[in-house]
């Protein structure tokens, strides 16, 4: 499980940076606290499906697109 949590955090960072968003800007877009988002990105917090929906909505991608990445093929 921790490996999956870390990969999710890494993917969020990748997509957030690709959109040119700071953590603060992204937290606003996803309607989340920046500190909580920081913990998710660093793999310190487990993420619920409801939170994942907020994250993907804030990033402007679907959940399928979020997980359509080579790092998730290894799990």
N, C-alpha and C positions, 0 to 999 in steps of 0.2 A: 504493500500500500504506500509506504513513504516514497518509493520511486515514482509511482503514478502522480502523487501530489506534487513532487518536484517538477515533473514533466509538464503538468498543467500550469504551474507557475511560470516555467520557462516559456511556454507557448503564449501565455498572456503577455509577458514582457516583449516577446518577439512581435506580436501583432500590434501591441500598443506603440512600440517604437516605430514600426512600419507606418503607422498612421500619424507619426510625429507628435504624439500626445505625451505630456508629462504625467506623472502619477496623479497629480492634483487635477489636471484637466480630465483625465480618464475617470477618476473617482466621481467627478461631477457628472460626466456622461453616463456612467453606470449606476448613479444614485447610491454610492457606497462611501464609507469613510476611507480616507486615504491611508490611514494606519492599518486598517483591516486589509485593504488591498495590498499593501506592502507585505504583510505577513503571508498572504496567499501567493504573491509572486516569489517569495523566498522559500516557499514550501513548508512554512511553519504552521499553517492552518489548513484543516481539511475543508473542502469546498462542497457545499450542498448543490443539488440540482437547481434549486431556486436561485442560488447565487451565481451558478454557472450561466443561467439564463440572463441574469442582469449583466454579467461580464460580456457575453457574446453580443447582447443587444448594444451595449456601450461601445463595443468594437465594430459593430455593423456587420457581423458575420453570423452564420447559422451555427448551431452546435455541430452539425455534420462537417462543415468547413473547418471549424475549430479543431476537430479530431482527425481531419484528413491531412495528416502530417507524418512523415517517416518515423519520427520519434515514438509515435503511438503504435506503430506496426510491431514493435519489439515486445509489447506487453501481452 
